[in-house]
Amino acid sequence: MNQKPQQINIEIGEKESEGIYSNLALIVHSPQEIIIDFARVMPGVQKSKVYARIVMTPAHAKMLHKALEDNLKKFESQFGQIKLQGVEEKNIGFQMPKNSTDMP
């Protein structure tokens, strides 16, 4: 039986439509969920804070991973390869914590 894809209307509030800048993601997991905290680190500032926390199932996290991978490939085919310069030396940015099984 062929089913039509369900259409979903999604609304976005004015505050959410502005977005949140993040240059640091902290990711932890349990057997039931993946938690991604989005923060930003600014040069010369010793303190940071989490601006958004996303909690999702491992299956939804995998779907997000595939969607990001697909979109990054499309981005690079249109605008060129994304270069990750200086991330390792500065030790800032999106990266895996050493012990990602600890819950926040």
C-alpha positions, 0 to 999 in steps of 0.5 A: 500500500502506497501512503502519501507523505504527511504534510506538516505545517511548522510555525516559528516564533519571532524570537526563535526565527532570530536564531542563536549563534553557537561555536561550541556543542557539548554532546552526551548520551544515555541509552535512551537519549542524546543531549546536545548543549549549544554554547559560545566561546568568545576570545578572552572570556573565561566563562561561557553558558549554554544557550540551547539544549536539544534532547532527542532519541538516538534514532532522531540524532542519527536522522539529524546526522544524515540530514546534516551530512546531506546538507553539508555535501550540497553546501560544499558542491555549491560553495566549495570545500569547508576548511577546518583550520585552527580548530585543533590548535585552539581547542575550541569549537564543536568537538566530542568531550573525552567522556561523552557518557556522563550526563549533565 
